[in-house]
């Protein structure tokens, strides 16, 4: 029913009164997008599919029991952190440019680095919760200049498509076989 079938299924399971739990020892292998256009299509599908799942399960806001608890907590969390706040993220860039041109550049940069510090602190906390190495975090500042813009443009496109009633197809990722080469014979062949 949606392009984010994992989100849709998770919400349906919770609404039915079951629990979905985190399994820290689970392992999955997947092929990541190899080009920027593939990344765009994948993130567009995920963003649009998440909005589809939220819309599909919107009645959970008014249910009783587990479905209602999820609706009032989970759906609002998804709406806030997957849609509303990311839609506001372009303002960070606008304020940065405006501040560098028309205000005190030192104060503007201090505020921008403060925002980056909050992101870094929350990311370090998340990595620590999962027992992950902090080594990849040196790349966090680089995300501010490409990935973040890509994500909010994808989200804007997804919201406009959803509001316009545009039906989005699956946009399947072209498999390159890189994962099979990396993993050798440990993985089954074919399309997962």
MARSETI-218714 format. One line per field, with one value per atom (N, C-alpha, C): x, y, z negated. Coordinates in pm, 1 decimal. Example, Ala and Ser with C-alpha at 12.3 -4.5 7.8 and 13.67 -1.06 7.14 Angstrom:
BEGIN
c1: 1319.0, 1230.0, 1320.0, 1285.0, 1367.0, 1290.0
c2: -569.0, -450.0, -330.0, -225.0, -106.0, 3.0
c3: -780.0, -780.0, -780.0, -708.0, -714.0, -787.0
This chain:
BEGIN
c1: 80.1, 0.0, 84.6, 208.5, 294.2, 431.9, 511.3, 647.5, 748.1, 703.2, 788.0, 722.7, 730.6, 659.4, 706.1, 830.7, 878.3, 812.0, 797.8, 730.0, 582.8, 518.8, 378.1, 353.4, 434.4, 419.7, 444.4, 545.3, 575.1, 456.9, 400.5, 285.0, 167.1, 141.5, 29.6, 47.4, 168.1, 196.1, 170.1, 216.6, 196.6, 48.5, -21.1, -164.6, -244.3, -194.6, -262.7, -235.1, -151.0, -124.2, 3.2, 79.2, 206.2, 316.8, 429.1, 545.8, 649.6, 714.5, 827.8, 948.3, 1048.2, 1163.9, 1291.1, 1387.4, 1518.6, 1603.1, 1665.2, 1754.9, 1894.9, 1976.5, 2108.0, 2203.1, 2176.5, 2267.6, 2221.9, 2111.5, 2063.8, 2161.7, 2178.4, 2267.3, 2192.6, 2217.3, 2157.9, 2262.6, 2259.3, 2348.9, 2263.4, 2302.8, 2227.4, 2321.8, 2273.1, 2350.9, 2307.2, 2400.2, 2370.6, 2368.4, 2297.1, 2297.9, 2440.8, 2471.5, 2607.1, 2623.9, 2513.2, 2521.4, 2431.0, 2450.8, 2368.7, 2222.4, 2199.3, 2060.2, 1992.9, 2066.2, 2010.0, 1979.9, 2069.1, 2045.4, 1921.1, 1908.8, 1791.2, 1663.5, 1660.8, 1540.5, 1508.4, 1611.4, 1588.1, 1531.6, 1592.7, 1547.3, 1409.2, 1381.9, 1251.8, 1145.0, 1174.5, 1080.1, 1058.0, 1163.4, 1150.1, 1069.1, 1100.2, 1031.1, 883.0, 855.4, 717.4, 645.4, 710.7, 650.5, 620.8, 706.7, 681.6, 557.8, 544.9, 424.6, 300.1, 312.5, 200.4, 159.3, 257.7, 229.0, 163.6, 212.0, 150.2, 5.4, -19.6, -155.8, -244.3, -191.3, -267.8, -312.2, -226.5, -252.9, -298.2, -343.4, -381.5, -492.5, -577.4, -687.0, -634.8, -510.0, -452.3, -449.3, -450.2, -452.7, -573.9, -681.7, -807.8, -846.2, -760.7, -790.0, -761.4, -811.0, -778.5, -671.0, -611.3, -515.2, -383.0, -318.0, -184.0, -182.6, -285.7, -291.1, -299.1, -379.6, -392.7, -266.0, -203.4, -76.5, 26.3, 32.2, 125.0, 86.0, -42.1, -87.2, -50.1, -72.7, -46.7, 101.6, 178.4, 323.6, 401.7, 385.9, 465.8, 435.9, 307.0, 273.1, 311.9, 290.0, 329.8, 481.7, 553.8, 700.0, 744.8, 684.4, 718.2, 689.0, 571.6, 534.9, 632.5, 668.4, 756.9, 899.4, 956.4, 1098.8, 1129.7, 1029.8, 1054.7, 1001.2, 915.7, 856.3, 871.9, 813.0, 806.6, 945.1, 1021.3, 1153.1, 1247.4, 1253.1, 1338.3, 1295.0, 1163.3, 1119.1, 1167.9, 1194.6, 1244.9, 1396.9, 1465.3, 1612.0, 1670.4, 1604.7, 1662.7, 1680.5, 1600.7, 1615.2, 1753.5, 1812.8, 1947.0, 2044.5, 2034.8, 2124.1, 2093.4, 1964.7, 1925.3, 1977.0, 1957.5, 2004.4, 2156.7, 2225.2, 2371.1, 2417.8, 2364.2, 2404.4, 2366.7, 2244.6, 2200.3, 2292.2, 2322.1, 2406.0, 2547.4, 2601.3, 2736.9, 2743.8, 2635.8, 2635.0, 2593.1, 2486.2, 2424.9, 2447.6, 2491.0, 2512.3, 2659.2, 2688.7, 2825.8, 2862.5, 2958.0, 2994.8, 3045.4, 3116.0, 3166.6, 3054.5, 2955.6, 2840.9, 2761.3, 2746.5, 2673.1, 2742.5, 2874.0, 2948.1, 2945.0, 2950.3, 2940.7, 2806.8, 2698.8, 2566.2, 2560.0, 2619.3, 2618.1, 2697.7, 2814.1, 2893.3, 2824.1, 2747.4, 2667.5, 2564.1, 2496.8, 2400.5, 2469.3, 2586.2, 2664.0, 2702.9, 2735.7, 2769.1, 2652.2, 2531.6, 2412.6, 2392.7, 2409.1, 2398.1, 2503.3, 2625.9, 2734.4, 2707.2, 2661.6, 2633.8, 2525.0, 2417.7, 2310.6, 2356.4, 2442.0, 2494.6, 2589.5, 2676.2, 2765.6, 2683.2, 2578.5, 2490.8, 2429.2, 2379.2, 2319.6, 2423.6, 2542.9, 2648.8, 2686.3, 2693.5, 2726.7, 2619.0, 2492.3, 2383.6, 2396.9, 2443.0, 2458.5, 2597.2, 2685.8, 2820.6, 2902.5, 2873.5, 2942.7, 3068.6, 3161.5, 3283.0, 3247.2, 3316.6, 3292.6, 3375.9, 3459.3, 3548.5, 3477.2, 3360.5, 3296.3, 3244.3, 3241.4, 3180.3, 3262.6, 3384.9, 3462.5, 3398.1, 3313.3, 3247.6, 3120.7, 3075.3, 2949.6, 2945.9, 3050.6, 3044.4, 3028.8, 3084.4, 3073.4, 2929.3, 2849.1, 2709.2, 2630.9, 2677.7, 2606.0, 2606.9, 2696.8, 2714.6, 2663.3, 2626.1, 2570.6, 2449.3, 2471.3, 2366.4, 2243.4, 2262.6, 2148.9, 2064.5, 2129.6, 2055.2, 1981.3, 2046.9, 1981.2, 1856.1, 1867.7, 1755.2, 1640.1, 1667.6, 1551.7, 1490.7, 1567.4, 1509.2, 1423.3, 1471.5, 1393.3, 1262.6, 1271.1, 1151.0, 1052.6, 1103.0, 1016.0, 946.8, 1022.6, 964.3, 859.1, 886.0, 791.6, 663.1, 676.1, 557.8, 474.8, 539.6, 466.4, 396.8, 464.3, 403.3, 283.5, 297.7, 187.1, 70.0, 96.5, -10.7, -77.6, -0.2, -54.0, -122.6, -119.6, -183.7, -108.5, 19.0, 100.2, 133.2, 109.1, 142.5, 286.8, 364.4, 505.4, 525.1, 600.0, 631.4, 744.6, 777.8, 876.6, 1014.9, 1054.8, 1187.6, 1297.6, 1295.3, 1387.8, 1532.9, 1616.3, 1759.9, 1822.7, 1902.0, 1974.1, 2086.0, 2083.5, 2184.7, 2312.1, 2425.2, 2553.5, 2632.1, 2588.5, 2658.8, 2776.4, 2794.6, 2906.7, 2903.8, 2785.4, 2773.7, 2816.6, 2777.8, 2818.8, 2969.6, 3030.4, 3176.2, 3243.4, 3185.2, 3241.4, 3225.9, 3108.0, 3075.9, 3112.1, 3144.8, 3179.9, 3059.6, 3080.0, 2974.2, 2881.5, 2897.0, 2811.6, 2671.8, 2650.7, 2519.3, 2452.9, 2320.5, 2249.6, 2251.3, 2244.4, 2239.3, 2095.3, 2075.4, 1939.4, 1908.5, 1787.2, 1743.0, 1672.5, 1720.3, 1657.7, 1562.4
c2: -120.4, 0.0, 127.2, 117.3, 235.8, 201.7, 304.5, 283.1, 264.7, 282.6, 256.4, 139.8, 21.9, -93.1, -131.6, -105.9, -136.2, -45.0, 82.0, 176.2, 139.2, 111.1, 74.0, -51.7, -152.7, -278.3, -258.4, -181.8, -154.9, -86.6, 13.6, 84.3, -11.0, -94.0, -189.2, -288.1, -335.6, -429.8, -364.2, -243.5, -171.5, -143.2, -100.7, -72.5, -197.8, -312.9, -439.4, -485.4, -410.5, -444.4, -522.6, -549.4, -620.6, -520.3, -570.8, -485.5, -505.1, -397.6, -402.8, -364.3, -451.6, -426.3, -417.9, -354.5, -337.0, -459.6, -516.0, -629.5, -584.5, -559.4, -501.5, -595.5, -724.3, -818.6, -856.9, -801.9, -831.0, -773.7, -842.1, -796.6, -801.8, -703.3, -700.4, -648.9, -699.8, -653.1, -596.9, -483.2, -420.4, -345.2, -317.2, -237.2, -92.3, -3.8, 139.6, 200.1, 310.2, 378.1, 415.0, 396.8, 421.7, 560.6, 626.8, 759.6, 855.3, 984.2, 1085.0, 1073.0, 1042.7, 1029.8, 907.5, 798.9, 682.2, 714.8, 788.2, 828.9, 916.9, 1010.8, 1098.1, 1014.9, 921.0, 838.7, 755.5, 698.2, 616.8, 701.3, 815.9, 901.1, 961.2, 990.5, 1040.5, 934.4, 811.4, 701.5, 683.0, 686.2, 667.9, 781.6, 903.4, 1019.3, 1015.6, 994.1, 986.9, 869.9, 755.4, 636.9, 655.2, 726.4, 754.5, 841.7, 941.2, 1024.9, 942.7, 850.8, 762.6, 680.4, 624.5, 542.2, 626.1, 748.0, 834.7, 864.7, 891.5, 921.6, 797.4, 682.6, 558.2, 527.7, 555.6, 520.3, 641.5, 746.9, 869.7, 847.6, 748.5, 722.8, 676.0, 634.1, 590.9, 705.2, 827.8, 943.1, 939.9, 877.7, 880.8, 745.5, 646.2, 513.2, 506.5, 402.6, 371.2, 262.9, 240.1, 131.2, 158.6, 48.6, 57.4, 143.2, 128.0, 207.7, 356.2, 392.3, 533.1, 588.9, 507.2, 552.9, 576.9, 482.5, 502.2, 625.6, 639.4, 752.0, 885.5, 898.1, 1027.4, 1049.4, 944.3, 960.2, 938.2, 820.6, 782.6, 862.3, 877.7, 953.9, 1100.3, 1155.5, 1295.3, 1308.9, 1210.1, 1209.8, 1203.8, 1113.1, 1103.6, 1235.2, 1291.5, 1416.6, 1528.3, 1536.9, 1644.6, 1625.4, 1505.1, 1485.0, 1435.2, 1383.1, 1337.7, 1434.4, 1529.1, 1619.9, 1766.4, 1807.2, 1950.0, 2009.9, 1954.4, 2012.6, 2006.1, 1893.9, 1895.8, 1998.0, 2027.1, 2130.3, 2268.7, 2286.9, 2415.1, 2427.5, 2316.0, 2319.3, 2413.4, 2441.6, 2540.5, 2677.4, 2705.3, 2833.8, 2848.7, 2738.4, 2743.5, 2801.2, 2753.8, 2804.2, 2949.0, 2982.1, 3120.1, 3214.4, 3176.3, 3261.0, 3270.9, 3162.6, 3166.0, 3267.6, 3257.0, 3349.4, 3493.0, 3512.0, 3646.5, 3703.3, 3621.5, 3667.2, 3699.8, 3619.7, 3646.5, 3775.3, 3809.6, 3929.6, 4054.1, 4043.7, 4163.4, 4178.9, 4075.5, 4082.1, 4059.0, 4043.0, 4014.8, 3872.1, 3856.4, 3721.5, 3632.0, 3690.0, 3610.6, 3551.0, 3631.5, 3584.4, 3481.7, 3506.7, 3413.9, 3278.3, 3279.8, 3153.3, 3083.0, 3159.5, 3101.1, 3030.0, 3092.0, 3029.6, 2904.9, 2911.1, 2794.7, 2679.6, 2710.4, 2605.0, 2552.7, 2639.0, 2593.0, 2491.1, 2517.7, 2422.9, 2291.7, 2302.3, 2183.0, 2106.5, 2178.6, 2114.5, 2036.9, 2091.9, 2020.9, 1893.3, 1902.5, 1783.5, 1680.0, 1726.7, 1635.7, 1567.9, 1643.9, 1586.2, 1479.4, 1507.1, 1407.5, 1285.2, 1306.4, 1194.1, 1109.6, 1172.9, 1099.3, 1016.5, 1075.1, 1004.1, 880.5, 897.1, 784.2, 676.6, 715.6, 618.3, 543.5, 614.4, 551.5, 451.6, 487.5, 394.9, 263.2, 271.0, 150.5, 87.6, 147.5, 92.6, 103.2, 202.7, 220.8, 305.3, 287.4, 367.5, 511.3, 606.3, 747.6, 796.4, 710.3, 750.5, 813.6, 762.8, 824.0, 966.3, 1011.9, 1141.6, 1260.5, 1240.0, 1351.8, 1405.9, 1322.4, 1364.6, 1444.7, 1454.7, 1524.4, 1666.9, 1747.8, 1883.5, 1883.6, 1783.1, 1777.3, 1754.6, 1687.8, 1663.8, 1793.9, 1898.0, 2025.4, 2088.5, 2044.8, 2112.3, 2036.7, 1911.1, 1837.0, 1755.2, 1664.6, 1569.7, 1639.2, 1735.9, 1803.2, 1875.4, 1942.7, 2010.5, 1909.1, 1798.2, 1692.5, 1644.5, 1623.0, 1569.9, 1669.2, 1797.3, 1885.3, 1910.7, 1905.5, 1917.0, 1794.6, 1677.7, 1554.3, 1563.9, 1611.3, 1622.3, 1724.1, 1835.5, 1934.9, 1873.3, 1801.3, 1734.9, 1632.8, 1557.9, 1457.0, 1521.3, 1629.3, 1698.4, 1756.3, 1819.2, 1875.6, 1766.1, 1653.5, 1541.3, 1487.4, 1472.6, 1421.6, 1519.1, 1647.6, 1747.9, 1756.4, 1731.6, 1735.7, 1606.9, 1506.0, 1378.9, 1296.3, 1322.9, 1249.1, 1112.0, 1007.6, 871.7, 843.8, 800.2, 772.6, 623.0, 582.4, 441.3, 396.5, 270.0, 211.1, 270.2, 302.2, 356.6, 266.2, 144.6, 41.3, 80.1, 54.8, 81.1, -16.7, 33.5, -52.7, -121.8, -252.6, -330.4, -341.3, -316.4, -322.4, -447.2, -519.6, -640.4, -615.3, -492.3, -458.7, -532.8, -558.3, -629.0, -774.2, -837.1, -976.1, -986.7, -890.3, -891.7, -876.0, -791.7, -767.1, -887.5, -948.8, -1055.2, -1194.1, -1204.2, -1332.7, -1425.4, -1546.2, -1647.3, -1652.1, -1564.8, -1568.0, -1517.2, -1449.6, -1392.8, -1466.9, -1479.1, -1537.1, -1438.5, -1490.3, -1401.6, -1366.3, -1268.8, -1227.1, -1093.0, -1050.7, -919.2, -931.9, -859.2, -866.8, -753.3
c3: 0.0, 0.0, 0.0, -48.6, -56.4, -1.6, 23.9, 73.0, -40.9, -164.1, -281.2, -355.4, -293.0, -347.3, -487.0, -519.7, -654.9, -758.0, -725.8, -815.2, -827.5, -715.4, -713.0, -796.7, -777.4, -851.3, -1000.9, -1034.9, -1176.2, -1244.0, -1177.9, -1235.1, -1249.5, -1148.7, -1154.3, -1269.5, -1290.4, -1399.2, -1534.5, -1551.4, -1677.8, -1700.3, -1596.3, -1609.8, -1645.0, -1603.4, -1634.4, -1777.4, -1849.8, -1989.4, -2012.4, -1907.9, -1920.7, -1948.9, -1991.0, -2016.0, -1907.1, -1870.9, -1779.5, -1863.1, -1866.9, -1952.2, -1868.3, -1925.7, -1863.3, -1892.4, -1789.9, -1807.4, -1767.4, -1869.4, -1841.7, -1769.9, -1770.6, -1705.0, -1564.8, -1519.2, -1383.6, -1281.8, -1172.4, -1066.2, -934.1, -852.1, -718.8, -621.5, -501.2, -397.6, -285.6, -236.9, -129.7, -39.0, 78.3, 171.4, 160.8, 142.0, 132.0, 271.9, 289.6, 419.8, 459.0, 587.5, 635.4, 695.3, 729.2, 789.1, 712.1, 736.0, 670.6, 715.2, 842.0, 888.3, 825.8, 806.6, 738.6, 592.6, 526.7, 388.9, 381.6, 475.5, 479.9, 490.8, 586.3, 606.7, 482.3, 420.4, 301.5, 187.4, 161.1, 51.4, 81.1, 205.8, 246.1, 218.8, 257.1, 232.5, 82.8, 3.6, -141.9, -203.3, -164.2, -220.1, -183.5, -56.7, -9.5, -75.6, -84.9, -145.5, -293.5, -364.5, -506.3, -521.2, -432.5, -437.7, -402.8, -307.0, -274.6, -396.9, -466.7, -584.6, -694.1, -714.5, -815.2, -777.3, -651.3, -606.5, -618.6, -579.3, -585.4, -728.6, -825.3, -964.7, -1048.1, -984.2, -1055.4, -1156.6, -1135.5, -1230.2, -1366.0, -1370.8, -1498.3, -1599.3, -1552.0, -1643.1, -1735.4, -1690.7, -1765.5, -1824.7, -1809.1, -1862.2, -2011.7, -2071.4, -2210.7, -2211.0, -2325.2, -2339.5, -2270.0, -2226.7, -2167.8, -2042.0, -1957.7, -1834.9, -1862.8, -1961.3, -1997.5, -2060.2, -2145.8, -2205.0, -2095.3, -2000.0, -1889.8, -1807.5, -1779.5, -1698.5, -1758.8, -1888.6, -1953.6, -1982.7, -1988.5, -2011.3, -1882.1, -1824.7, -1708.0, -1583.0, -1551.0, -1430.5, -1444.6, -1562.9, -1583.3, -1576.9, -1630.2, -1622.1, -1476.1, -1398.1, -1255.7, -1183.5, -1209.8, -1143.1, -1177.9, -1304.5, -1348.2, -1297.2, -1321.3, -1292.9, -1152.1, -1079.8, -942.9, -838.7, -882.0, -784.7, -823.5, -934.0, -967.7, -991.7, -1083.8, -1112.4, -992.0, -919.5, -799.9, -695.4, -687.8, -593.8, -635.0, -763.8, -812.4, -799.8, -771.6, -768.4, -663.5, -551.4, -460.4, -525.2, -627.7, -696.2, -759.7, -801.7, -859.5, -757.6, -633.9, -529.2, -493.6, -486.0, -455.2, -563.8, -690.8, -800.5, -801.9, -766.4, -760.8, -656.2, -535.3, -428.8, -465.6, -514.7, -554.3, -663.4, -763.6, -873.6, -830.8, -738.7, -690.4, -610.3, -540.4, -455.8, -533.6, -612.9, -671.1, -821.6, -888.9, -1033.9, -1064.4, -1189.9, -1230.8, -1190.3, -1098.4, -1053.4, -1167.1, -1263.2, -1375.2, -1459.3, -1490.6, -1567.7, -1488.2, -1358.8, -1272.8, -1268.4, -1247.9, -1244.4, -1379.3, -1487.4, -1621.3, -1639.4, -1594.2, -1602.7, -1515.6, -1395.1, -1305.6, -1366.3, -1422.1, -1486.3, -1612.4, -1679.5, -1793.2, -1749.9, -1636.2, -1581.4, -1544.4, -1484.0, -1449.7, -1575.7, -1682.6, -1809.7, -1868.9, -1857.7, -1906.0, -1824.7, -1691.5, -1607.3, -1644.8, -1666.4, -1702.3, -1836.4, -1935.5, -2067.3, -2059.6, -1983.9, -1972.7, -1894.1, -1794.8, -1717.1, -1800.6, -1878.3, -1968.2, -2066.3, -2120.8, -2214.5, -2147.7, -2024.9, -1952.5, -1924.0, -1881.9, -1855.4, -1983.2, -2094.6, -2223.1, -2265.5, -2243.7, -2278.2, -2202.8, -2078.3, -1996.8, -2008.5, -2087.8, -2102.3, -1974.6, -1891.8, -1764.6, -1781.7, -1690.5, -1687.9, -1649.2, -1709.7, -1678.6, -1559.7, -1503.6, -1394.9, -1275.3, -1232.6, -1114.7, -1138.1, -1262.1, -1290.8, -1242.1, -1200.9, -1147.7, -1020.8, -955.1, -831.1, -855.5, -978.7, -1008.0, -952.7, -969.7, -912.4, -760.5, -692.6, -546.6, -502.0, -585.0, -550.7, -537.2, -602.1, -598.9, -460.8, -373.7, -246.1, -124.7, -139.4, -26.3, -70.6, -162.5, -199.5, -258.5, -344.5, -408.0, -303.4, -207.9, -101.7, -15.6, 14.9, 91.9, 19.4, -110.9, -187.1, -195.5, -215.4, -222.8, -86.6, 20.3, 154.0, 186.3, 147.7, 165.2, 87.1, -36.5, -119.3, -60.3, -12.5, 50.3, 172.5, 254.8, 371.0, 327.4, 222.3, 172.5, 122.3, 45.6, -7.1, 107.5, 203.9, 317.1, 398.0, 416.8, 488.3, 411.5, 279.5, 197.7, 199.1, 183.1, 184.1, 321.1, 426.3, 562.3, 604.2, 517.3, 549.1, 651.6, 667.4, 764.6, 707.4, 783.9, 741.6, 782.3, 689.1, 713.5, 729.1, 830.2, 850.6, 759.7, 766.7, 676.6, 695.9, 816.6, 846.2, 793.3, 837.5, 792.3, 819.3, 722.1, 732.8, 831.4, 921.7, 1015.1, 939.1, 939.5, 867.5, 949.5, 883.1, 952.7, 918.5, 817.6, 778.3, 686.6, 642.5, 555.5, 424.1, 372.8, 246.4, 261.3, 370.9, 393.0, 406.3, 473.2, 487.5, 352.0, 267.4, 136.0, 44.4, 47.3, -45.6, 8.5, 135.0, 190.7, 198.3, 163.3, 178.2, 57.2, -39.7, -159.0, -133.2, -21.8, 6.6, 121.2, 113.8, 228.1, 344.3, 464.2, 578.8, 608.8, 691.1, 725.8, 663.5, 684.2, 638.6, 505.8, 405.5, 273.6, 255.2
